[in-house]
């Protein structure tokens, strides 16, 4: 133990020199100890707090104000300080204890401070539809091995049917241009990916327009959970749906079912206590053009405006269409595409109420609760 420190002279810490109670205590006349009160004790409590011993001080001090009373908590804090400074541990703030306090407060090496409390991590943002992230999502397609040709159909019959289907594809162009395009691409055998015009599809198909509207509403709801700043968002997983055969024949025969999801970047600012949202939203569609062996479809008939039938409706089994692939007369292919638009709204706006900032207007929304502002 160190029982003696050389005289340090007047305090270097200015506030100590202005307090008579501390000047007297520096001469042990008397030293500060339990039961005493006064402004000098309040200064000792403040000094101990600066040096990291605030958790040992009275509760009243921990709420922001020293109480100036030398009780058991102050005695405990002084003892801890004396231990760290290798002084005699008696709990009294006298000559050597005050000199050590003065030294620490005047730029000398400070004693070891208690570890700061661990920061509390922010609460995770919970959403079943969207998350923070970038990049497109992956989907699984029902790829099938090529397999051996069927023995139930001859090559001559397949050649005849191939000619028939190509003629049908050209005839179908009248009423179903996209379905005709995809069917001819299938028989073309290149297997190249086809780029979908998603904006045109959403404009032209009511079911796709509703899907887009719901996806945008879910993206907005997630954006409103985020703090001020710029964030990249995306769907948590792809969803899937299909076109309606009776009302959307062109898209039903061209695509059928498809997967979709949303991605985007949102910038959130705050003005006058209200958040403003600017979202660049990208809606993605993806599918794989193939014929499932266990299904069938009725190819629609084609009529002239006069009513004369150009092509009758015929039932076709998917297994037969897939036979073209097995014989190398056709090839399946990917279909994908996206459309991007910009939307803005202010905190407190009714759900679905947006201002469309895109030029030209990408979409006219008529899904539930969707009201674009122009």
VENQUINOR-V35944 format. One record per backbone hydrogen bond with DSSP energy under -0.5 kcal/mol. CO is the residue of the C=O (numbers start at 1). NH is the residue of the N-H. E is the energy in kcal/mol with one decimal. If there is no record, write none. Layout:
# VENQUINOR-V35944
co = <CO & CO>
nh = <NH & NH>
e = <E & E>
This chain:
# VENQUINOR-V35944
co = <1 & 12 & 13 & 13 & 14 & 14 & 15 & 16 & 18 & 19 & 19 & 20 & 21 & 22 & 24 & 24 & 25 & 28 & 30 & 32 & 33 & 36 & 38 & 39 & 40 & 41 & 42 & 43 & 44 & 45 & 46 & 47 & 48 & 49 & 52 & 53 & 54 & 58 & 58 & 59 & 60 & 61 & 68 & 69 & 70 & 71 & 72 & 73 & 74 & 75 & 76 & 77 & 78 & 79 & 80 & 81 & 82 & 83 & 86 & 88 & 92 & 93 & 94 & 95 & 96 & 97 & 98 & 99 & 100 & 101 & 102 & 103 & 103 & 104 & 119 & 124 & 125 & 129 & 131 & 141 & 154 & 155 & 156 & 157 & 158 & 159 & 160 & 161 & 162 & 163 & 164 & 165 & 166 & 167 & 168 & 169 & 170 & 171 & 172 & 172 & 176 & 177 & 178 & 179 & 180 & 181 & 182 & 183 & 184 & 185 & 185 & 186 & 186 & 194 & 194 & 196 & 197 & 198 & 199 & 200 & 201 & 204 & 205 & 206 & 207 & 208 & 209 & 210 & 211 & 212 & 213 & 214 & 215 & 216 & 217 & 218 & 219 & 220 & 222 & 223 & 229 & 231 & 232 & 233 & 234 & 239 & 241 & 244 & 248 & 249 & 250 & 251 & 251 & 255 & 256 & 258 & 259 & 260 & 261 & 262 & 263 & 264 & 265 & 266 & 266 & 267 & 267 & 268 & 269 & 271 & 274 & 275 & 276 & 277 & 278 & 279 & 279 & 280 & 281 & 282 & 282 & 283 & 284 & 285 & 286 & 287 & 288 & 289 & 290 & 292 & 293 & 295 & 295 & 297 & 297 & 299 & 302 & 302 & 304 & 308 & 311 & 314 & 316 & 317 & 317 & 318 & 319 & 320 & 321 & 321 & 322 & 323 & 324 & 324 & 325 & 333 & 334 & 335 & 336 & 337 & 339 & 341 & 342 & 342 & 343 & 344 & 345 & 346 & 350 & 352 & 352 & 354 & 354 & 355 & 355 & 363 & 367 & 369 & 371 & 373>
nh = <3 & 14 & 16 & 17 & 17 & 18 & 18 & 19 & 20 & 22 & 23 & 24 & 25 & 26 & 27 & 29 & 28 & 31 & 29 & 93 & 36 & 70 & 42 & 43 & 44 & 45 & 46 & 47 & 48 & 49 & 50 & 51 & 53 & 52 & 114 & 56 & 57 & 61 & 62 & 63 & 65 & 64 & 38 & 71 & 35 & 75 & 76 & 77 & 78 & 79 & 80 & 81 & 82 & 83 & 84 & 85 & 87 & 86 & 2 & 90 & 94 & 32 & 98 & 99 & 100 & 101 & 102 & 103 & 104 & 105 & 106 & 106 & 108 & 107 & 121 & 126 & 127 & 236 & 234 & 143 & 158 & 159 & 160 & 161 & 162 & 163 & 164 & 165 & 166 & 167 & 168 & 169 & 170 & 171 & 172 & 173 & 173 & 174 & 175 & 176 & 180 & 181 & 182 & 183 & 184 & 185 & 186 & 187 & 188 & 189 & 190 & 189 & 331 & 196 & 336 & 198 & 201 & 202 & 203 & 204 & 205 & 206 & 209 & 210 & 211 & 212 & 213 & 214 & 215 & 216 & 217 & 218 & 219 & 220 & 221 & 222 & 223 & 224 & 225 & 226 & 268 & 266 & 133 & 264 & 131 & 260 & 258 & 248 & 252 & 253 & 254 & 255 & 256 & 257 & 243 & 241 & 286 & 239 & 284 & 235 & 282 & 233 & 280 & 231 & 268 & 269 & 278 & 229 & 276 & 274 & 271 & 347 & 269 & 345 & 267 & 281 & 343 & 265 & 341 & 263 & 284 & 339 & 261 & 337 & 259 & 335 & 290 & 333 & 292 & 295 & 319 & 318 & 319 & 299 & 316 & 314 & 310 & 311 & 307 & 304 & 302 & 299 & 297 & 320 & 321 & 322 & 323 & 324 & 324 & 325 & 326 & 327 & 329 & 330 & 328 & 289 & 194 & 287 & 196 & 285 & 283 & 281 & 357 & 358 & 279 & 355 & 277 & 349 & 353 & 354 & 371 & 356 & 373 & 344 & 357 & 365 & 370 & 371 & 354 & 356>
e = <-0.7 & -0.7 & -1.3 & -1.0 & -0.5 & -0.7 & -0.8 & -1.2 & -0.7 & -0.9 & -1.9 & -2.3 & -1.6 & -2.1 & -1.2 & -2.4 & -2.0 & -0.6 & -0.8 & -2.8 & -1.7 & -3.0 & -1.5 & -1.9 & -1.9 & -2.6 & -2.3 & -2.5 & -2.6 & -1.9 & -2.2 & -1.8 & -2.8 & -1.5 & -0.7 & -1.6 & -1.1 & -0.7 & -1.7 & -1.0 & -1.3 & -2.4 & -1.8 & -1.6 & -2.6 & -2.2 & -2.1 & -2.2 & -2.5 & -2.1 & -2.0 & -2.2 & -2.7 & -2.3 & -2.1 & -1.8 & -2.8 & -1.1 & -1.4 & -1.0 & -1.1 & -2.3 & -2.9 & -1.9 & -2.0 & -2.1 & -2.8 & -2.3 & -2.4 & -2.3 & -0.8 & -0.7 & -2.0 & -0.9 & -0.6 & -0.6 & -0.6 & -3.0 & -2.1 & -1.9 & -1.9 & -2.4 & -2.0 & -2.4 & -2.4 & -2.0 & -1.9 & -2.8 & -2.1 & -2.0 & -2.3 & -2.5 & -1.7 & -2.1 & -2.8 & -0.6 & -0.7 & -1.4 & -0.8 & -3.1 & -2.4 & -2.3 & -2.3 & -2.1 & -2.4 & -1.9 & -2.0 & -2.0 & -1.4 & -0.9 & -0.5 & -0.7 & -2.2 & -0.6 & -2.1 & -1.4 & -2.1 & -2.8 & -2.0 & -2.3 & -2.0 & -0.5 & -2.0 & -2.0 & -2.0 & -2.5 & -2.2 & -2.3 & -2.4 & -2.5 & -2.1 & -2.1 & -2.0 & -2.3 & -2.2 & -1.9 & -2.3 & -1.9 & -1.9 & -1.5 & -3.1 & -2.7 & -1.9 & -2.1 & -2.3 & -2.5 & -2.9 & -2.3 & -2.7 & -2.5 & -1.3 & -2.6 & -1.9 & -0.7 & -2.0 & -2.1 & -2.3 & -2.5 & -2.8 & -2.3 & -3.3 & -2.7 & -2.8 & -2.7 & -0.5 & -0.5 & -1.8 & -1.8 & -3.1 & -1.8 & -2.8 & -3.2 & -2.1 & -1.7 & -2.4 & -0.7 & -3.1 & -1.7 & -2.6 & -2.4 & -0.5 & -1.8 & -1.5 & -2.0 & -2.9 & -2.8 & -0.8 & -1.0 & -0.5 & -2.0 & -0.5 & -2.3 & -0.6 & -0.7 & -3.3 & -1.8 & -3.0 & -2.4 & -2.2 & -2.8 & -2.7 & -2.7 & -2.9 & -0.7 & -1.7 & -2.7 & -1.0 & -0.7 & -0.8 & -0.7 & -1.9 & -1.7 & -2.9 & -0.8 & -1.6 & -2.9 & -2.8 & -2.9 & -3.3 & -2.8 & -2.7 & -2.9 & -2.3 & -0.6 & -3.5 & -2.3 & -2.9 & -2.5 & -2.0 & -0.7 & -2.8 & -0.5 & -2.8 & -1.9 & -0.6 & -0.6 & -1.7 & -0.7 & -1.5 & -2.1>
